[in-house]
């Protein structure tokens, strides 16, 4: 998990705007941001570093959000890490799929900074 001072957030996102938004937020909040551009790399980092929170875009390359979540929930060392999915076109069907896969919440639009910050505070207990 994160060091004593700062929780660690793993962002798995292949879109430049997502990385820019979360990097900007991380400058103002007490968390360390680690970035992966595909699901396989994100999965590997999550297993190695056990972040405090994972934020993953729905359809990142190689392993999508659903697959990464299912794999992480199978391990005792990573099964308690909250996973938030970036999913702009979030539907009720998506909600069920992601919940079944072990995802905890959804961010519809990372540009809605107030909502993103609210979710970060909630899941990181900031």
MMTF fields as JSON, N, C-alpha, C and O atoms, coordinates in Angstrom:
{
  "mmtfVersion": "1.0.0",
  "mmtfProducer": "UNKNOWN",
  "numBonds": 503,
  "numAtoms": 504,
  "numGroups": 126,
  "numChains": 1,
  "numModels": 1,
  "chainsPerModel": [1],
  "groupsPerChain": [126],
  "chainIdList": ["A"],
  "bondAtomList": [4, 2, 8, 6, 12, 10, 16, 14, 20, 18, 24, 22, 28, 26, 32, 30, 36, 34, 40, 38, 44, 42, 48, 46, 52, 50, 56, 54, 60, 58, 64, 62, 68, 66, 72, 70, 76, 74, 80, 78, 84, 82, 88, 86, 92, 90, 96, 94, 100, 98, 104, 102, 108, 106, 112, 110, 116, 114, 120, 118, 124, 122, 128, 126, 132, 130, 136, 134, 140, 138, 144, 142, 148, 146, 152, 150, 156, 154, 160, 158, 164, 162, 168, 166, 172, 170, 176, 174, 180, 178, 184, 182, 188, 186, 192, 190, 196, 194, 200, 198, 204, 202, 208, 206, 212, 210, 216, 214, 220, 218, 224, 222, 228, 226, 232, 230, 236, 234, 240, 238, 244, 242, 248, 246, 252, 250, 256, 254, 260, 258, 264, 262, 268, 266, 272, 270, 276, 274, 280, 278, 284, 282, 288, 286, 292, 290, 296, 294, 300, 298, 304, 302, 308, 306, 312, 310, 316, 314, 320, 318, 324, 322, 328, 326, 332, 330, 336, 334, 340, 338, 344, 342, 348, 346, 352, 350, 356, 354, 360, 358, 364, 362, 368, 366, 372, 370, 376, 374, 380, 378, 384, 382, 388, 386, 392, 390, 396, 394, 400, 398, 404, 402, 408, 406, 412, 410, 416, 414, 420, 418, 424, 422, 428, 426, 432, 430, 436, 434, 440, 438, 444, 442, 448, 446, 452, 450, 456, 454, 460, 458, 464, 462, 468, 466, 472, 470, 476, 474, 480, 478, 484, 482, 488, 486, 492, 490, 496, 494, 500, 498],
  "bondOrderList": [1, 1, 1, 1, 1, 1, 1, 1, 1, 1, 1, 1, 1, 1, 1, 1, 1, 1, 1, 1, 1, 1, 1, 1, 1, 1, 1, 1, 1, 1, 1, 1, 1, 1, 1, 1, 1, 1, 1, 1, 1, 1, 1, 1, 1, 1, 1, 1, 1, 1, 1, 1, 1, 1, 1, 1, 1, 1, 1, 1, 1, 1, 1, 1, 1, 1, 1, 1, 1, 1, 1, 1, 1, 1, 1, 1, 1, 1, 1, 1, 1, 1, 1, 1, 1, 1, 1, 1, 1, 1, 1, 1, 1, 1, 1, 1, 1, 1, 1, 1, 1, 1, 1, 1, 1, 1, 1, 1, 1, 1, 1, 1, 1, 1, 1, 1, 1, 1, 1, 1, 1, 1, 1, 1, 1],
  "groupList": [{"groupName": "UNK", "atomNameList": ["N", "CA", "C", "O"], "elementList": ["N", "C", "C", "O"], "formalChargeList": [0, 0, 0, 0], "bondAtomList": [1, 0, 2, 1, 3, 2], "bondOrderList": [1, 1, 2], "singleLetterCode": "X", "chemCompType": "L-PEPTIDE LINKING"}],
  "groupTypeList": [0, 0, 0, 0, 0, 0, 0, 0, 0, 0, 0, 0, 0, 0, 0, 0, 0, 0, 0, 0, 0, 0, 0, 0, 0, 0, 0, 0, 0, 0, 0, 0, 0, 0, 0, 0, 0, 0, 0, 0, 0, 0, 0, 0, 0, 0, 0, 0, 0, 0, 0, 0, 0, 0, 0, 0, 0, 0, 0, 0, 0, 0, 0, 0, 0, 0, 0, 0, 0, 0, 0, 0, 0, 0, 0, 0, 0, 0, 0, 0, 0, 0, 0, 0, 0, 0, 0, 0, 0, 0, 0, 0, 0, 0, 0, 0, 0, 0, 0, 0, 0, 0, 0, 0, 0, 0, 0, 0, 0, 0, 0, 0, 0, 0, 0, 0, 0, 0, 0, 0, 0, 0, 0, 0, 0, 0],
  "groupIdList": [1, 2, 3, 4, 5, 6, 7, 8, 9, 10, 11, 12, 13, 14, 15, 16, 17, 18, 19, 20, 21, 22, 23, 24, 25, 26, 27, 28, 29, 30, 31, 32, 33, 34, 35, 36, 37, 38, 39, 40, 41, 42, 43, 44, 45, 46, 47, 48, 49, 50, 51, 52, 53, 54, 55, 56, 57, 58, 59, 60, 61, 62, 63, 64, 65, 66, 67, 68, 69, 70, 71, 72, 73, 74, 75, 76, 77, 78, 79, 80, 81, 82, 83, 84, 85, 86, 87, 88, 89, 90, 91, 92, 93, 94, 95, 96, 97, 98, 99, 100, 101, 102, 103, 104, 105, 106, 107, 108, 109, 110, 111, 112, 113, 114, 115, 116, 117, 118, 119, 120, 121, 122, 123, 124, 125, 126],
  "secStructList": [7, 7, 7, 1, 1, 7, 3, 3, 3, 3, 3, 3, 7, 7, 7, 2, 2, 2, 2, 2, 2, 2, 2, 2, 2, 2, 2, 2, 6, 6, 3, 3, 3, 3, 3, 3, 1, 5, 2, 2, 2, 2, 2, 2, 2, 2, 2, 2, 2, 7, 7, 1, 3, 3, 3, 3, 3, 6, 6, 7, 5, 1, 1, 7, 2, 2, 2, 2, 2, 2, 2, 2, 2, 6, 1, 6, 6, 6, 6, 6, 1, 3, 3, 3, 3, 3, 7, 6, 6, 7, 7, 2, 2, 2, 2, 2, 2, 2, 2, 2, 2, 6, 7, 7, 3, 3, 3, 1, 7, 6, 6, 7, 2, 2, 2, 2, 2, 2, 2, 2, 2, 2, 2, 2, 6, 7],
  "xCoordList": [0.844, 0.0, 0.888, 2.115, 0.247, 0.976, 1.857, 1.68, 2.815, 3.659, 2.838, 1.656, 3.458, 2.71, 2.098, 1.037, 2.748, 2.284, 1.246, 0.284, 1.431, 0.561, 0.013, 0.767, -1.304, -1.832, -1.374, -1.009, -1.398, -0.975, -2.2, -3.008, -2.318, -3.386, -2.748, -1.83, -3.248, -2.808, -3.851, -5.009, -3.437, -4.306, -3.925, -2.775, -4.888, -4.662, -5.491, -6.706, -4.81, -5.519, -4.613, -3.471, -5.126, -4.352, -4.676, -4.127, -5.547, -5.939, -5.122, -5.09, -4.462, -3.639, -4.422, -3.886, -5.689, -6.431, -6.68, -6.684, -6.886, -7.077, -5.829, -5.903, -4.682, -3.412, -3.165, -2.692, -3.483, -3.289, -4.186, -3.736, -5.436, -6.386, -5.938, -5.884, -5.618, -5.258, -3.892, -3.67, -2.979, -1.685, -1.884, -1.24, -2.776, -3.075, -3.705, -3.331, -4.662, -5.316, -4.293, -4.328, -3.389, -2.391, -1.453, -0.89, -1.28, -0.436, -1.068, -0.36, -2.395, -3.103, -3.568, -4.036, -3.444, -3.942, -2.829, -1.868, -2.974, -1.903, -1.99, -2.275, -1.746, -1.596, -0.542, -0.316, 0.091, 1.082, 0.376, -0.421, 0.658, 0.019, 1.013, 2.113, 0.599, 1.353, 0.479, -0.73, 1.068, 0.288, 0.73, 1.922, -0.257, -0.023, -0.906, -2.011, -0.427, -1.18, -1.982, -2.73, -1.835, -2.643, -2.97, -2.339, -3.966, -4.453, -3.447, -3.395, -2.639, -1.64, -0.608, -0.268, -0.107, 0.868, 0.23, 0.852, -1.017, -1.731, -1.887, -1.694, -2.235, -2.379, -1.051, -1.012, 0.035, 1.354, 1.761, 2.262, 1.545, 1.878, 1.024, 1.528, -0.258, -1.154, -0.689, -0.71, -0.273, 0.216, 1.512, 1.706, 2.402, 3.714, 3.636, 4.309, 2.815, 2.842, 1.62, 1.63, 0.583, -0.632, -1.08, -1.04, -1.505, -1.924, -3.178, -3.854, -3.456, -4.629, -5.911, -7.001, -5.79, -6.939, -6.484, -5.378, -7.347, -7.076, -8.192, -9.375, -7.793, -8.739, -8.374, -7.238, -9.329, -9.026, -10.089, -11.287, -9.636, -10.565, -11.169, -10.483, -12.447, -13.224, -12.526, -12.387, -12.092, -11.555, -10.081, -9.682, -9.258, -7.817, -7.321, -7.943, -6.195, -5.67, -5.204, -4.952, -5.101, -4.587, -5.545, -6.168, -5.69, -6.694, -7.625, -7.163, -8.935, -9.859, -10.135, -9.667, -10.889, -11.157, -11.788, -11.414, -12.724, -13.411, -12.429, -12.45, -11.58, -10.607, -9.611, -9.312, -9.1, -8.144, -8.791, -8.182, -10.021, -10.716, -10.897, -10.609, -11.374, -11.58, -10.269, -10.252, -9.181, -7.886, -7.398, -6.881, -7.559, -7.097, -7.926, -7.398, -9.204, -10.083, -9.825, -10.34, -9.036, -8.711, -7.523, -7.236, -6.835, -5.648, -5.909, -6.462, -5.515, -5.722, -4.97, -5.4, -3.861, -3.086, -3.695, -3.386, -4.557, -5.112, -6.645, -7.229, -7.298, -8.757, -9.504, -10.688, -8.837, -9.502, -9.252, -9.792, -8.447, -8.142, -9.386, -9.886, -9.897, -11.051, -10.673, -9.581, -11.602, -11.387, -12.512, -13.69, -12.132, -13.086, -12.871, -11.735, -13.954, -13.874, -14.247, -15.257, -13.423, -13.764, -14.606, -14.114, -15.871, -16.808, -17.826, -18.881, -17.519, -18.406, -19.814, -20.779, -19.933, -21.244, -21.823, -22.391, -21.672, -22.07, -23.571, -24.384, -23.929, -25.336, -25.625, -24.71, -26.878, -27.246, -26.588, -26.168, -26.504, -25.828, -24.348, -23.802, -23.703, -22.306, -22.173, -21.261, -23.083, -23.036, -23.014, -22.21, -23.89, -23.953, -22.679, -22.155, -22.177, -20.957, -19.774, -19.009, -19.637, -18.509, -18.636, -17.639, -19.832, -20.026, -19.7, -19.032, -20.166, -19.876, -18.37, -17.868, -17.662, -16.214, -15.458, -14.261, -16.147, -15.503, -15.168, -14.504, -15.61, -15.369, -16.285, -17.398, -15.79, -16.512, -17.32, -18.313, -16.901, -17.572, -17.213, -16.383, -17.859, -17.643, -17.426, -18.053, -16.544, -16.354, -16.81, -16.188, -17.893, -18.411, -17.541, -17.254, -17.123, -16.352, -15.247, -15.535, -13.985, -12.905, -12.765, -12.09, -13.403, -13.366, -14.244, -14.089, -15.153, -15.999, -15.204, -15.38, -14.323, -13.336, -13.956, -13.432, -15.041, -15.661, -16.097, -15.919, -16.663, -17.107, -15.896, -15.89, -14.886, -13.676, -13.023, -12.654, -12.882, -12.259, -13.098, -12.557, -14.405, -15.296, -15.091, -15.03, -14.984, -14.772, -13.399, -13.269, -12.378, -11.047, -11.079, -10.527, -11.714, -11.814, -12.557, -12.159, -13.622, -14.411, -13.6, -13.564, -12.956, -12.278, -10.91, -10.406, -10.295, -8.985, -9.111, -8.118, -10.314, -10.555, -9.657, -9.024, -9.613, -8.809, -9.57, -9.051],
  "yCoordList": [-1.18, 0.0, 1.242, 1.147, 2.4, 3.649, 3.86, 3.201, 4.783, 5.04, 5.711, 5.994, 5.967, 6.485, 7.85, 8.17, 8.651, 10.02, 10.142, 10.898, 9.416, 9.582, 8.243, 7.286, 8.174, 6.986, 6.95, 7.976, 5.771, 5.592, 5.298, 4.425, 6.05, 5.839, 5.358, 5.984, 4.242, 3.72, 4.106, 3.697, 4.889, 5.272, 4.426, 4.447, 3.682, 2.877, 3.528, 3.349, 4.279, 5.086, 5.329, 5.764, 5.047, 5.277, 6.618, 6.946, 7.384, 8.689, 9.802, 9.89, 10.652, 11.719, 12.643, 13.078, 12.95, 13.882, 13.308, 14.051, 12.011, 11.392, 11.522, 11.852, 11.259, 11.371, 12.811, 13.048, 13.775, 15.185, 15.596, 16.264, 15.201, 15.574, 15.019, 15.756, 13.733, 13.128, 13.6, 13.681, 13.911, 14.47, 15.837, 16.161, 16.634, 17.956, 17.828, 18.541, 16.913, 16.709, 16.24, 16.686, 15.349, 14.802, 15.877, 15.718, 16.965, 18.057, 18.773, 19.311, 18.779, 19.504, 18.62, 19.129, 17.314, 16.402, 15.487, 15.23, 15.003, 14.165, 12.711, 11.821, 12.471, 11.093, 11.027, 11.986, 9.876, 9.624, 8.97, 8.051, 9.429, 8.898, 8.056, 8.502, 6.831, 5.944, 5.743, 5.548, 5.786, 5.682, 4.474, 4.219, 3.737, 2.65, 2.92, 3.445, 2.566, 2.873, 1.706, 1.862, 0.525, -0.611, -1.48, -1.374, -2.337, -3.144, -4.146, -4.385, -4.742, -5.71, -5.041, -5.562, -3.878, -3.144, -2.711, -2.804, -2.236, -1.847, -3.008, -2.852, -4.168, -5.372, -5.721, -6.013, -5.689, -6.024, -5.043, -5.453, -3.753, -2.736, -2.936, -2.839, -3.211, -3.41, -4.581, -4.499, -5.665, -6.83, -6.515, -6.94, -5.771, -5.472, -4.411, -4.53, -3.37, -2.221, -2.096, -1.31, -2.851, -2.83, -1.397, -0.995, -0.639, 0.746, 0.805, -0.199, 1.995, 2.195, 2.333, 2.116, 2.697, 2.895, 2.695, 3.087, 2.081, 1.929, 2.627, 2.412, 3.459, 4.098, 3.612, 3.787, 3.003, 2.386, 2.736, 2.656, 3.121, 3.413, 2.1, 1.083, 2.138, 0.947, 0.078, -1.129, 0.671, -0.112, 0.146, 0.381, 0.106, 0.252, -0.95, -2.011, -0.787, -1.889, -3.092, -2.977, -4.212, -5.508, -6.178, -7.175, -5.683, -6.193, -5.033, -3.988, -5.198, -4.101, -4.04, -4.887, -3.042, -2.81, -4.024, -4.39, -4.633, -5.794, -6.937, -7.547, -7.222, -8.308, -8.042, -8.93, -6.812, -6.456, -6.629, -7.186, -6.156, -6.255, -7.715, -8.076, -8.55, -9.968, -10.608, -11.347, -10.332, -10.919, -10.437, -11.23, -9.147, -8.612, -9.14, -9.348, -9.354, -9.831, -11.295, -11.792, -11.996, -13.405, -13.581, -14.699, -12.496, -12.576, -11.915, -10.816, -12.578, -12.028, -10.717, -9.884, -10.512, -9.28, -8.076, -6.934, -8.323, -7.202, -7.161, -6.247, -8.113, -8.19, -7.077, -6.858, -6.376, -5.3, -3.905, -2.918, -3.82, -2.515, -2.021, -2.71, -0.831, -0.31, 0.022, 0.52, -0.268, -0.019, 0.871, 0.528, 2.02, 2.933, 2.87, 2.888, 2.797, 2.688, 4.028, 4.634, 4.484, 5.653, 5.146, 4.422, 5.526, 4.979, 6.053, 6.156, 6.859, 7.947, 7.505, 8.236, 6.325, 5.855, 4.808, 3.806, 5.052, 4.111, 3.831, 4.753, 2.556, 2.143, 1.218, 0.83, 0.87, -0.073, -1.439, -2.116, -1.83, -3.087, -3.031, -3.994, -1.886, -1.702, -1.808, -2.464, -1.161, -1.179, -2.625, -2.97, -3.456, -4.856, -5.61, -6.368, -5.406, -6.088, -5.71, -6.57, -4.412, -3.955, -4.386, -4.752, -4.348, -4.824, -6.309, -6.739, -7.093, -8.527, -8.791, -9.778, -7.903, -8.056, -7.585, -7.841, -6.9, -6.442, -4.972, -4.516, -4.211, -2.767, -2.106, -2.568, -1.01, -0.373, 0.854, 1.172, 1.551, 2.81, 3.196, 2.557, 4.259, 4.713, 6.216, 6.966, 6.637, 8.053, 8.202, 7.668, 8.928, 9.088, 10.008, 9.705, 11.122, 12.098, 12.663, 13.41, 12.325, 12.837, 14.363, 14.947, 15.01, 16.47, 17.113, 18.301, 16.357, 16.869, 16.787, 15.87, 17.769, 17.709, 17.603, 16.881, 18.293, 18.232, 16.809, 16.348, 16.118, 14.733, 13.821, 12.974, 13.983, 13.157, 13.356, 12.385, 14.608, 14.899, 14.324, 13.799, 14.425, 13.856, 12.344, 11.803, 11.671, 10.216, 9.859, 8.886, 10.637, 10.402, 10.554, 9.722, 11.598, 11.801, 10.645, 10.169, 10.204, 9.106, 7.817, 7.168, 7.44, 6.139, 6.142, 5.085, 7.312, 7.393, 7.904, 7.967, 8.266, 8.823, 10.037, 10.136, 10.954, 12.176, 13.249, 14.346],
  "zCoordList": [0.0, 0.0, 0.0, -0.007, 0.008, -0.065, 1.141, 2.166, 1.033, 2.188, 3.274, 3.079, 4.416, 5.557, 5.283, 5.819, 4.462, 4.24, 3.141, 3.274, 2.074, 0.913, 0.433, 0.262, 0.216, -0.442, -1.903, -2.476, -2.484, -3.872, -4.734, -4.418, -5.831, -6.801, -8.098, -8.626, -8.596, -9.892, -10.932, -10.844, -11.908, -13.018, -14.226, -14.665, -14.761, -15.962, -17.069, -17.147, -17.912, -18.905, -20.1, -19.947, -21.288, -22.51, -23.157, -24.209, -22.548, -23.101, -22.432, -21.204, -23.228, -22.649, -21.713, -20.694, -22.044, -21.19, -19.801, -18.82, -19.705, -18.392, -17.534, -16.351, -18.15, -17.424, -16.985, -15.874, -17.853, -17.503, -16.34, -15.409, -16.394, -15.341, -13.993, -13.008, -13.94, -12.654, -12.174, -10.965, -13.072, -12.667, -12.025, -11.027, -12.598, -12.033, -10.643, -9.713, -10.519, -9.221, -8.184, -7.037, -8.578, -7.649, -7.111, -6.028, -7.853, -7.377, -6.187, -5.336, -6.127, -5.074, -3.922, -2.904, -4.07, -3.041, -2.575, -3.3, -1.363, -0.826, -1.289, -0.488, -2.574, -3.034, -4.125, -4.864, -4.203, -5.239, -6.415, -6.226, -7.616, -8.818, -9.613, -9.938, -9.915, -10.804, -12.037, -11.91, -13.214, -14.449, -15.266, -15.434, -15.769, -16.718, -17.932, -17.792, -19.118, -20.336, -20.876, -21.841, -20.262, -20.712, -19.501, -18.449, -19.674, -18.573, -18.051, -16.844, -18.925, -18.467, -17.571, -16.509, -18.002, -17.192, -15.877, -14.819, -15.947, -14.731, -13.765, -12.559, -14.296, -13.468, -12.797, -11.602, -13.57, -13.029, -11.927, -10.88, -12.166, -11.159, -9.909, -8.79, -10.094, -8.948, -8.092, -6.864, -8.727, -7.968, -7.24, -6.101, -7.892, -7.303, -6.207, -5.183, -6.413, -5.512, -4.609, -3.661, -4.887, -4.078, -3.726, -2.564, -4.748, -4.504, -3.622, -3.399, -3.138, -2.277, -3.079, -2.55, -4.367, -5.24, -6.676, -7.048, -7.482, -8.913, -9.68, -9.419, -10.621, -11.537, -12.924, -13.366, -13.615, -14.906, -15.941, -15.671, -17.121, -18.213, -18.707, -18.797, -19.021, -19.39, -20.434, -20.237, -21.524, -22.646, -22.899, -24.04, -21.845, -22.082, -22.885, -22.86, -23.602, -24.417, -23.581, -22.382, -24.233, -23.771, -22.793, -23.158, -21.582, -20.636, -20.306, -19.849, -20.529, -20.223, -18.719, -17.958, -18.306, -16.884, -16.217, -15.102, -16.884, -16.325, -16.067, -14.998, -17.032, -16.9, -15.777, -14.979, -15.72, -14.668, -13.302, -12.389, -13.161, -11.887, -11.464, -10.323, -12.389, -12.074, -11.619, -10.635, -12.322, -11.971, -10.6, -9.812, -10.318, -9.036, -7.872, -6.779, -8.095, -7.019, -6.682, -5.681, -7.499, -7.246, -6.305, -5.877, -5.982, -5.13, -3.783, -3.722, -2.712, -1.373, -1.174, -0.376, -1.878, -1.686, -2.408, -2.07, -3.398, -4.16, -4.155, -4.739, -3.521, -3.631, -2.898, -3.157, -1.994, -1.245, -1.833, -1.332, -2.876, -3.479, -4.215, -5.105, -3.856, -4.59, -6.034, -6.309, -6.946, -8.371, -8.892, -8.788, -9.454, -10.076, -11.58, -12.052, -12.322, -13.772, -14.409, -14.051, -15.357, -16.162, -17.32, -18.186, -17.334, -18.316, -18.701, -18.075, -19.733, -20.122, -20.524, -20.304, -21.106, -21.589, -20.642, -21.078, -19.353, -18.31, -18.359, -18.303, -18.464, -18.515, -17.336, -16.61, -17.146, -16.087, -16.339, -15.4, -17.605, -17.96, -17.572, -17.034, -17.853, -17.453, -15.937, -15.433, -15.215, -13.755, -13.244, -12.379, -13.779, -13.349, -13.711, -12.895, -14.933, -15.365, -14.48, -14.043, -14.223, -13.429, -11.969, -11.346, -11.425, -10.055, -9.958, -9.018, -10.922, -10.93, -11.033, -10.496, -11.725, -11.891, -10.65, -10.521, -9.738, -8.515, -8.482, -7.551, -9.477, -9.475, -8.445, -8.195, -7.851, -6.763, -7.143, -6.487, -8.203, -8.53, -9.957, -10.603, -10.434, -11.808, -11.842, -11.093, -12.705, -13.024, -14.467, -15.385, -14.657, -16.019, -16.861, -18.019, -16.292, -17.055, -16.175, -15.239, -16.452, -15.609, -15.651, -14.803, -16.637, -16.704, -15.629, -15.343, -15.036, -13.951, -12.657, -11.855, -12.474, -11.405, -10.017, -9.17, -9.768, -8.442, -8.113, -6.986, -9.085, -8.863, -8.684, -7.791, -9.512, -9.412, -8.046, -7.386, -7.623, -6.327, -5.189, -4.217, -5.312, -4.306, -4.193, -3.088, -5.329, -5.312, -4.744, -4.002, -5.088, -4.531, -3.011, -2.29, -2.532, -1.079, -0.421, 0.643, -1.048, -0.494, -0.424, 0.622, -1.512, -1.574, -0.926, -0.546, -0.792, -0.128, 1.307, 2.032, 1.715, 3.052, 3.314, 4.364, 2.348, 2.476, 3.239, 3.444]
}
